[in-house]
Amino acid sequence: MRKIQKIAALVMAAALAVGSLTACGGGSSTASTTAAAAANDAAGGDAAAADGEVEEINLVFSHINAETHTWHKMALKFKELIEEKSGGKITVTIYPNNQLGSEIETVQSAIAGMGDCDIVLTGESMQTYVEELGIIGMPYAITSDEHMEAVLNGEVGKELEDLMLSAGLRVLGPIRRGPREITSNKLIKTPDDLQGFIIRTPESTMTMAAFEAMGAKPTPMAFSEIFTSLQQGVIHGQENPLANIYDASLYEVQDYVIKTDHLRAWVYFAISEARYSSFSPAAQAMIQECATEAIDYEHELFLEEEANLQSTLEEKGMEFIDVDQEPFKEKAVAGVLEVLTDRQKEIYEKMVAADPAAN
């Protein structure tokens, strides 16, 4: 199994990359431009651009989910498309299920641009590099699929993609996710039932603040550690979209799905800007084209699976609990607003204003 090595060195490289980007004012101009141009010349990038051919490239694609998940199927589709369209010149090596490390570790590697990991799927965890990106994890900010589309295709979407680029990752497209729900072995109907409840959350300041405001005890950990931690009683529950609940077999260790719908969000299909900028224009265009097609493919799979996931999980023994979401929303939003920066509040207000139902 391939592992990312020397994480400390990657952190330093990532920090240097982010610092350089900030000094350059962010945007599409990165600190790696000069080095990337030299690498492109060395690889024959100018010639490739001239005749439309692509150079030989191997892309390393990492994600946190199991091979049954739609994200993995999307990765396979991307691999199939680009290897076919490039005539085998661009190849893709896929590492699912945290094989290269946690999301944070693989993001560090992609930003550093060393080739250990090139493509990642990431969202609010990017607040590690750009604080504003944490707003992707703002609870109850998005109220519907239509609202999400309006945000992603509007001013806020463009702004967040620019922030991703300033951190060293180029967005190739967003991947929509289903609403996140709480799972537990305890019947939960109101926020009061969460008092003292130890819940696994991602490494997200906003998610943690939301659950603290509801009286729970959020405990960040890698996705791959959830099942064992639930099994051993280290945590009482967790929160994730239904697809993740199913793919991680959490129905084996959890009885209830509490339908809080507390977060509708997305992750970005993103590639290392240091690597991407070193490729010829022809290769860049092909990567973008194949990523867009793979994302569309995943979304169709997602919609099909989402329609059946509740009944599938019920067949596995889980009970779905409908709750009045308003008390959860009031406490969660109030708690998170206390930790938002002024800049994050500005973006949040734009997100809320983009709701078609409110216009």
PEWOWO-V703614 format. One record per residue. RES is the residue in one small letter. OMEGA is omega in whole degrees, -180 to 180 (none if undefined). Layout:
res,omega
RES,OMEGA
RES,OMEGA
//
This chain:
res,omega
m,-179
r,179
k,173
i,-177
q,175
k,-178
i,180
a,179
a,179
l,179
v,180
m,179
a,179
a,-180
a,178
l,179
a,-180
v,179
g,180
s,180
l,-180
t,-180
a,-180
c,177
g,176
g,-179
g,-175
s,177
s,-176
t,-179
a,-178
s,-173
t,-177
t,179
a,-179
a,-180
a,179
a,179
a,180
n,178
d,-178
a,-179
a,-180
g,-176
g,-178
d,180
a,-180
a,-179
a,-176
a,-177
d,176
g,178
e,180
v,178
e,178
e,-177
i,168
n,180
l,177
v,-174
f,-180
s,172
h,-171
i,-170
n,180
a,-178
e,176
t,-175
h,-180
t,178
w,179
h,178
k,176
m,179
a,178
l,178
k,177
f,179
k,-180
e,-176
l,-172
i,178
e,177
e,-176
k,-180
s,-177
g,178
g,180
k,175
i,179
t,-178
v,173
t,-174
i,176
y,179
p,165
n,176
n,-176
q,179
l,-177
g,-179
s,177
e,-179
i,-179
e,-179
t,175
v,177
q,-179
s,-180
a,179
i,180
a,175
g,-177
m,179
g,177
d,177
c,-176
d,-175
i,180
v,174
l,-172
t,-179
g,-174
e,176
s,179
m,176
q,175
t,-176
y,178
v,-172
e,-176
e,-177
l,176
g,-178
i,175
i,-179
g,180
m,-178
p,176
y,177
a,180
i,-173
t,-176
s,177
d,179
e,178
h,179
m,179
e,-180
a,179
v,-176
l,-177
n,-177
g,-176
e,-178
v,179
g,179
k,-179
e,-179
l,177
e,176
d,178
l,176
m,-179
l,179
s,178
a,178
g,177
l,177
r,179
v,174
l,176
g,177
p,177
i,-177
r,179
r,175
g,179
p,180
r,-180
e,177
i,169
t,-178
s,171
n,179
k,178
l,-178
i,-180
k,179
t,176
p,179
d,-180
d,180
l,-180
q,178
g,-177
f,-179
i,-175
i,175
r,174
t,171
p,179
e,-176
s,-179
t,-176
m,179
t,179
m,179
a,180
a,-178
f,174
e,180
a,178
m,176
g,-179
a,178
k,-178
p,-179
t,180
p,173
m,179
a,-180
f,-177
s,-177
e,-172
i,-174
f,-178
t,-179
s,176
l,-179
q,-177
q,179
g,177
v,175
i,-179
h,-177
g,-180
q,179
e,-177
n,171
p,-178
l,-179
a,180
n,178
i,180
y,-174
d,178
a,179
s,-178
l,175
y,178
e,-176
v,180
q,-176
d,-171
y,166
v,-179
i,-171
k,179
t,-177
d,-169
h,178
l,170
r,-174
a,-177
w,169
v,179
y,167
f,-170
a,-179
i,177
s,179
e,178
a,178
r,-176
y,-177
s,177
s,-179
f,177
s,177
p,180
a,179
a,178
q,-179
a,-180
m,178
i,-180
q,-179
e,-178
c,177
a,179
t,-180
e,180
a,178
i,177
d,178
y,179
e,-176
h,177
e,177
l,-179
f,-179
l,178
e,-177
e,-177
e,-178
a,-176
n,-172
l,-179
q,-179
s,179
t,180
l,176
e,177
e,179
k,175
g,-180
m,177
e,-180
f,-177
i,175
d,-179
v,170
d,-174
q,-174
e,178
p,177
f,-179
k,-178
e,-178
k,-177
a,-177
v,179
a,-179
g,-178
v,179
l,-180
e,-177
v,180
l,172
t,178
d,-180
r,178
q,178
k,178
e,-180
i,179
y,180
e,177
k,178
m,-180
v,-178
a,-178
a,-178
d,180
p,-178
a,-178
a,-176
n,none
//
